Amino acid sequence: MPHLPSPSVPSSSLLHRLRRTLRTPLGVTALTACIVLAVVAVLGPMLFGAEADRVDTNAIDQGSSMAHLLGTDDLGRDIAARVVVATRLSLELTLQATVIGVVGGLLLGVAPTVLGRRLGRLVTATVGVLVAFPGLLFVLFLATVFGVGSTGAMFAIGVATVPSMARLVQNMTASIAGSDYVAAARILGVGRFRLVSRHLLPNIAEPSALFATQAAAGILLSFSGLSFLGLGVQAPQYDWGRLLNEQLNGIYVNPVAALAPGVAVVLTGLTFGLVGEVFAKASGRRAPLSRQQPPSEQSAMAPAPLPDESAEGALVQVHDLRVGFPDGREAVRGVSLTIGHGEALGLVGESGSGKSLTALALADLVPHPGRVQAAEITFDGHDLRSDPHLGTTLAMVFQDPMASLNPALRVGRQLSEVAEVHLGSTRAQARARAVDRLSAVRIPSAARRARQRPHEYSGGMRQRAVIAMGLMGEPKLVIADEPTTALDVTVQQQVLDLLAEVRTETGAALLLISHDLAVVAQVCERVLVMYAGRIVEDLPVAELVGGAAHPYTRALVGAIPTMTTDPNTELATIPGRPPEPGDADQGCSFAPRCALATDRCRSTRPELVGFDTGRRVACWHPVGAVLPLDVRPVDAEAAS
Amino acid sequence: MTTALTRNPWAGFALRRCWRLLVSLAVLVTASFAMIHLIPGDPVRAALGTTASPALVAAEKHSLGLDQPLLSQYVTFLGNLFRGRLGESISTQLPVSQIISSRLPATLEIAVPAFVLILLTAIPLGMSAAVLTKDGRRRRGELAFTTATGLLGAVPEYLLAVGLVAAFAVALPIFPAASQGGPSSYVLPVLSLTVIPAAVLSRIVRVETLRVLGEDYMRTARAKRLPARLHYLRHALPNLLTSSLTLGGMLFTSLLAGTVLIENVFAWPGLGATIVTAITQKDYPLVQGIVLVYGSASLLITFAVDMALGLADPQSTIRGS
């Protein structure tokens, strides 16, 4: 087996990967097809050559029979034998043209690196112009120059492959030539040609081989097409295209004979395609077909029993909310919360703590295949599980304003459609309302801005436009998911002020999700702290600094530097990392990172229980909290 | 608006694209001029056959202008080109421009309907496939779609044409097998040009739709709880159209080339059949003329698609080089 003794390419691992891929069904099919093709090409002319050329005037233009499986042509020659014999020439010409195309493409592709800057640019520009012409036109042009016949056609098709191959090689070498190790080699004074042979070629060998197999399939088809047109292989030689050309006139008499060479071409083309797939799979360049596991049906996870007391008059009432994924991961693990009318509630936690999914679950926007379950989830008095129609009562503001507006639609349109769909406004009314709402969020010259597309807006303006979108109706709840994270510090304040203003003017409740405690402290009245898919503490904002009971909340607060923090001390961090949603779920999730953790914390999970007024915490060792008797930590080690 | 021209990204984009078009056209014109000079040996002798008298060869050379110095030949060629003169065909002695104008309509009559049909089938097909199989739904349907379109993509158009003839003209004689005639004679040629590019394009559209459906702004649209029609047609379609057409742009130029083979299968009296005959007859002025027509047509299509996309999606003017 040939091998590359190159230091920069782990060729053994490619061979290893190839061998592994060849054992898959795809690999087995490709290998079998290749072997069959090779055997037919080698043995075909030996076994059937005589029969394919034997003229039989007694059996001209016959249909399919026992003697002649696919019938005979206008000289009485057996068509089946001719199709088999044609395999060798068809493959030979294809391979030769592929070699011309690949070698020419490599030379032209590497040329810009080896030649000086000016010449290199000229080569790149020429290739750029050439790839713009359709391949067949290029082939016909070259076939005129090289002359009609198999050699001319071979050169024509080979040369016509050069530009696209050269383009690929140029793109690859350009990225490699910019890499550190090539720069290092240049500094060390490695010559241009040595650079190409030692560093560039070995690194582009894999994708080039992949391209070559794909190109071979295309070349096979082009060659048969050219022969079919009468511009390729000439009689008495014949390849599949030539046979097709000869049999097309007899399609009324013997359609099978006209189709057989075509079938041979398609099957061989598919074989090349399979080989390409094997290569691509072995070099890991093909995105696997299955990105995710198939979603299972809604599993019947038993919801926790309903709580006895449900807060009267709450806008949002959620009990035991869970968001799971088909692979068993659970990102939100039983969250219960209430949001009062007009209340501003903050939801904080590290990334991955499940805070965004909690919000998306409230808005019925959890992406497939995520599954939402809850013992209770009501919004403004109606059950979201049976009737998820929220209309315009719930407005969402997302994190990245650069991505959350549709780039192809005018901003005004994106606002006005809300009124058209949900409020039954006419087009003109909706447009007027959109302009009105845009000016309400202080977008200057709103009428003109409404006709612009999002890319003409700045980041802060886009976020304000998204907020305006939520104000098209009369929202009772605004969910803002990290609304200021992607914005400039100066713009952040404007957006926060705007959210506060919206609250006072519309009386809507606000659920503000953030990892930034300062933002939450400024806007909200109450804070929920999430950790690993659960709420660990529920406290008023005023208690956040100094009054937090959960060690995690205290650590979060401690991690924020203030103006009085000594700039010479190291920034406080929380040691360790949060658990992944798939990790074992036993005991308190924060225990591995908690300085106060005991064996009890590691074995039994604390529930979220209330203490004082309106405060809840899930901890066995809350700081400074006076817990009801039944959950007070009574362990021996806690007492010591 | 003079300052706008320099500041406006769209104007800059249009200028760059116009410049690229001009350079490509110059290359095309020069290449088609150079073609006859690149042919090894004596092209006129080859065209007229070995039996032609030296006097006849010399006369033909003179009429083609091949006895002039190369530079003056090029200047004459360019001058004639601007006046729409493409020389005379060696085999028929007719003006090349006349042959082209009599054959071009037949080609356009199958290429344009095929172009429209490809768009009308590939986009709805690709979008529905994406919507039905998004987020890993309907695994089997997804496999069936990708396999079927993948297999079709591996079949060259002229083989499909032969297959269609065998099926719908020979086995079931519904449509005529060849030559231009009534409306029914257009069905098979147009279908042969449509099916494969439509399959390939619908694959691209599906992947692009899946990409667009995963974008943040589609989540915003979902948050607005629009009816499905608005959700997909107003919010997803414009975004996937621009990217799909950028990728599918090459399909349209190859469609033009595809007519060459299809016309030969159906003995269609268009340009494609003419260029093949011209090549076999070594009728170089005619080949030159048709290469110019096909080449400039594909360059103009690419240019038009680019410009249309630039208008539809102003952001692409900044992304594109």
HADDOCK unambig.tbl for C-alpha pairs under 7 A between the chains (distance, minus, plus):
assign (segid A and resid 129 and name CA) (segid B and resid 24 and name CA) 5.82 0.50 0.50
assign (segid A and resid 133 and name CA) (segid B and resid 295 and name CA) 6.64 0.50 0.50
assign (segid A and resid 133 and name CA) (segid B and resid 298 and name CA) 6.88 0.50 0.50
assign (segid A and resid 134 and name CA) (segid B and resid 253 and name CA) 5.95 0.50 0.50
assign (segid A and resid 134 and name CA) (segid B and resid 254 and name CA) 5.44 0.50 0.50
assign (segid A and resid 134 and name CA) (segid B and resid 257 and name CA) 6.64 0.50 0.50
assign (segid A and resid 136 and name CA) (segid B and resid 257 and name CA) 5.86 0.50 0.50
assign (segid A and resid 137 and name CA) (segid B and resid 257 and name CA) 6.28 0.50 0.50
assign (segid A and resid 144 and name CA) (segid B and resid 279 and name CA) 5.97 0.50 0.50
assign (segid A and resid 145 and name CA) (segid B and resid 35 and name CA) 6.36 0.50 0.50
assign (segid A and resid 145 and name CA) (segid B and resid 38 and name CA) 6.17 0.50 0.50
assign (segid A and resid 145 and name CA) (segid B and resid 39 and name CA) 4.77 0.50 0.50
assign (segid A and resid 146 and name CA) (segid B and resid 39 and name CA) 6.62 0.50 0.50
assign (segid A and resid 148 and name CA) (segid B and resid 280 and name CA) 6.82 0.50 0.50
assign (segid A and resid 221 and name CA) (segid B and resid 156 and name CA) 6.41 0.50 0.50
assign (segid A and resid 229 and name CA) (segid B and resid 276 and name CA) 6.89 0.50 0.50
assign (segid A and resid 231 and name CA) (segid B and resid 280 and name CA) 6.84 0.50 0.50
assign (segid A and resid 251 and name CA) (segid B and resid 166 and name CA) 6.83 0.50 0.50
assign (segid A and resid 252 and name CA) (segid B and resid 170 and name CA) 5.80 0.50 0.50
assign (segid A and resid 255 and name CA) (segid B and resid 166 and name CA) 5.84 0.50 0.50
assign (segid A and resid 259 and name CA) (segid B and resid 163 and name CA) 6.71 0.50 0.50
assign (segid A and resid 262 and name CA) (segid B and resid 159 and name CA) 5.92 0.50 0.50
assign (segid A and resid 266 and name CA) (segid B and resid 154 and name CA) 6.72 0.50 0.50
assign (segid A and resid 266 and name CA) (segid B and resid 155 and name CA) 5.83 0.50 0.50
assign (segid A and resid 269 and name CA) (segid B and resid 154 and name CA) 6.77 0.50 0.50
assign (segid A and resid 270 and name CA) (segid B and resid 154 and name CA) 6.58 0.50 0.50
assign (segid A and resid 292 and name CA) (segid B and resid 136 and name CA) 6.62 0.50 0.50
assign (segid A and resid 294 and name CA) (segid B and resid 136 and name CA) 6.26 0.50 0.50
assign (segid A and resid 365 and name CA) (segid B and resid 223 and name CA) 6.92 0.50 0.50
assign (segid A and resid 368 and name CA) (segid B and resid 135 and name CA) 6.06 0.50 0.50
assign (segid A and resid 369 and name CA) (segid B and resid 135 and name CA) 6.71 0.50 0.50
assign (segid A and resid 391 and name CA) (segid B and resid 225 and name CA) 6.92 0.50 0.50
assign (segid A and resid 396 and name CA) (segid B and resid 223 and name CA) 6.78 0.50 0.50
assign (segid A and resid 403 and name CA) (segid B and resid 216 and name CA) 5.48 0.50 0.50
assign (segid A and resid 403 and name CA) (segid B and resid 217 and name CA) 5.88 0.50 0.50
assign (segid A and resid 404 and name CA) (segid B and resid 216 and name CA) 4.87 0.50 0.50
assign (segid A and resid 404 and name CA) (segid B and resid 217 and name CA) 4.02 0.50 0.50
assign (segid A and resid 404 and name CA) (segid B and resid 220 and name CA) 5.94 0.50 0.50
assign (segid A and resid 405 and name CA) (segid B and resid 217 and name CA) 4.93 0.50 0.50
assign (segid A and resid 406 and name CA) (segid B and resid 217 and name CA) 5.12 0.50 0.50
assign (segid A and resid 406 and name CA) (segid B and resid 235 and name CA) 6.93 0.50 0.50
assign (segid A and resid 408 and name CA) (segid B and resid 238 and name CA) 6.14 0.50 0.50
assign (segid A and resid 408 and name CA) (segid B and resid 239 and name CA) 6.04 0.50 0.50
assign (segid A and resid 408 and name CA) (segid B and resid 313 and name CA) 6.36 0.50 0.50
assign (segid A and resid 418 and name CA) (segid B and resid 224 and name CA) 6.53 0.50 0.50
assign (segid A and resid 421 and name CA) (segid B and resid 226 and name CA) 6.77 0.50 0.50
